[in-house]
Amino acid sequence: MDRRTRHRIISLYDNHLQRCYIRSKLASDPVYAATTKLIAGSRLPLLDIGCGIGLLGQYLHAQGHGQPYLGLDHDPRKIAAGRIAVRRAGLDAVMGLRHADVADLPPMHGHIALLDVLHYLPAERQPALLQAAIRHLAPQGCLIIRNVLYEPNWRFHATRIEEFFLRVSGWIPGGAQHYPTADELRAPLENAGLDVRIEPLRGYTPFNSYLIVARPHH
């Protein structure tokens, strides 16, 4: 993404902390470009579970992806900020944001994104969210998960330090609950009949982040 586009997206938000967050994410986090590439050319809508301030939707539309986007998040402050940004960008017709719990998904089928969401849920709630996401996946859709995975390495410990500061700052109330292993994610997805690919996705960050892509068998 070019500098002018990044600045335009940043300017849609008023909060200084949010602007700093967006600047950092767009400069160093490869998950937005990876998601765009995975759904390029598709006519399916995208359901973004745990959307925060709607940054993925802004990125997708800035990159020319014109299909409907619906973002859900349990934090009303982030949804409110995201809705203002959507209006300012003139994207009301194609981009929606809704305050909702992950257990309350709308009757929508398409691509599903779960970006840095699962580890904020207790271990016992993660399988239920995965199953709910699978139920909303269209036959030609793609389930895109980006998450920190539990591994005994320095990247995982660096992630835990960052999560501590996110919790203390109030950006993520409650903080991380359970970091899943690769097997904890792979098993329920494959048991549901999905093809699963897991690969590192860290960009210019030190964190133990992975991209998990699951698609229905064809």
N, C-alpha and C positions, 0 to 999 in steps of 0.2 A: 504494500500500500504506500502511495506517495505521501510526502510530507503535507501537501495541501489538504488531502483528504483526511489525514489524521487530525490536523488542526480543526477542520470543519466539524468532525465528530466530537472532539473535545469541547468545542465552543457551544455545543448543544446543552451542556450541563453547567449548572451554576455553582455547585458545591466544590470548594477547593480540593477537598480530599478526593472526591470523585474524579475531578480532572487529573489529579496526580496519578490516581489508580489507572485511568484510561490511558494516559500517556505512557505509563510503564508497561501496561498489558499490550498495547499496540506495537510498542518498540521491541519487546522481548519475548512475547508468548506466541508460539507457532500454532496454537489450537484453532484460531480463527481462520487462518489460511488453510489449515488441514481440513476443517469442516467444509469450507467453501469448495475445495477440490473434490471432496467426497460426494457432494450433491450437485455439482455443476451439470447443467443441462437437464436436470430433473424438473418435472412439473408438479411434484408433490409438495404439500405444505410441510413446514417444520414446526414441531412442538419442542420448545426449549424449557425443560423442567429444571427449576432453580436458576432462572434467567438473570437474577440480580437487577441491574439497571438497564438490561436489554442491549448490552454491547454487542453480542453476537448478531442480533438482528440488524443493528446499525451497520456492522461490518459487511454482512451479506448483501444488503441492498446497495451499499457503496461500491461493492464489487460487481454489481449488475445482476444479482440474483433477485428476480422479481416475484417469486412465488410467496404465498401467504406465510407469515411467521406469527406464532403465538407463544409468548413467554409467560411462565408462571413462577411466582416466588412468594414465600411466606412473609417476607419483610415488606410491610406497607410503605416504608420510607423509600426503599429502592424502587418499588413499582411507581410511586408518585413521581420520583425524579425521572424515571424512564419514560413515563407518559408525556411529561413536558417535552422531553427530547424528541419523542416521536412526532408531536404536534409541530415543533419547530422545524423538523426535517421534512414535514409535509408527507409523512408516511402513514397517516391514519387509515388509509384504505387497504393497506397490505400488512401492517404491523400492529399487533395488539399485545398488551401487557395486562396480566390479571393477577390480583392478589389471591393466592390459593395455597392450600397445603398440598404436599406431594401425594397425599392419599385421595385428593379430589381432582382427578384429571378429567378434562372435557371429552365428549364423544368425538374425537378427531383421530384420523389415521393418516400417517405419512412418515416422514423421517422423524427420529427422536434424538434429541441431544440431552445428555446428562454430563455437564462439564463441571468437574470439581464439586460434586454434590454428595456422592455416596458416603464419604467419610464423615460428614456432619450428622449422619444418622447412626443410631445404635446398631450393633451387629444384627439384632433380631429384626430390624425394620428394613434392612438393605435388600434381602431377597424379595420381599413384597413389592418394593419399588421396582426392582428389575422385572418382575412378572407383570406389573402394571404397564411398564414401558413396552414390553414385548406385545401385550394385548393391543397397544395403540400403533404398532408398527405395520405399515402397509406391505402387501406382498412384494412390491418392488422397492420398499423403503430400506433405510440404513439406520441402525441404532449406533450412535456415536457417543462413546463414553470416554471422558478424560478424567483420570483419577490418580492420586498418589497410591502406590501399592506398598504393602509392608514387605520390606527386605532389610536384612541386617547390613546396611552399608551407610556411608557418610551422607549420601544424598537424602536418605530417609531421615536421618537425624537433623539435617539442615531444614528439612520440611517441617519437622516438629517444632523447631525454634521459630520459624516464620508463623506457624499456626498459633503459637503462644501470643505473638504480638498482634495478630489479627483479632484474637479473642479479647485481649486487653484493650485494644483500640475501640472495640465495639462494632467493628465492621462485620464480624461474624459472631453474633451473640451465641453463647454456649460453646462455641469452638468445636474442634474435631472430637468425634466419639469413637470411631473404629475405622482403622485403615485395613481394607480387605487385601488378601493375597491375590495373586493372579488366578490361582485355582478356585478361590471363592467366587470370582466373577465368571471364569470360563465354564464351570460346571453347569450352573443354571441356564446359561445361554445355549450351550450345546445340547442340554437336555430338552430345550424347547425347539430343537431342530434348526438352530441357526449356525451358519458358518462364522467362526470367530477368528479374528486376528488381533494379536497384542504386540505392540512395539513401543519402544521409548519415544516420548515426545516432550523434550525439555527445552529446546531452543536455547536462549542465552540465560537460562535460570539454573540454579544448582539443585533443583528439587527433583524428587524421585517420581516424576510424572510419566504416565503411560497412556497411549491411545488404544482403546479397545473398540474395534469395529465389528459389528455383528449384522449379518444379512440372512434372510430366509433362503433355504435351499431352493434352487431352480432346476 
